[in-house]
């Protein structure tokens, strides 16, 4: 339950264990102007992107990294909150050769336990959690 750029120990009881662990594996990166334009975001935005902390991704992107695996630049809190986004992160971490086996095992076990026991986050808690992450992303490079 160590802090990370987007997740704090105080977030742990507010979100599913899988989502907590997923977002704990991410670090910020500064998207290029081209990347922001491709996503229809304002050039003046200070929005941070998200990237796998195990992949070799520079802190500030240049154009050669636009299609790098493990790099995510959601365009809104809604897209960040979608279950397909969490599934995309999960798939990356499970398939990425850079992610430690301990992290992969923990993710798999947490997902299986939640499925077996019908555990889900409290209604509205994921949206609240993702709104907090989005706010951190919006001002990370200010």
Buried (B, 14 or more C-beta within 10 A) or exposed (E): EEEBBBBBEEBEEBBBBBBBBBBBBBBBBBBBEEBBEEBEBEEEBEBBBBBBBBBEBEEEBEEEBBEBEBBBBBEEBEBBBBEEBBEEBBEBBEEBEEBEEEBBEBBBEBBEEBEEEEEEBEEEBBEBBBEBBBEBBBEBBE
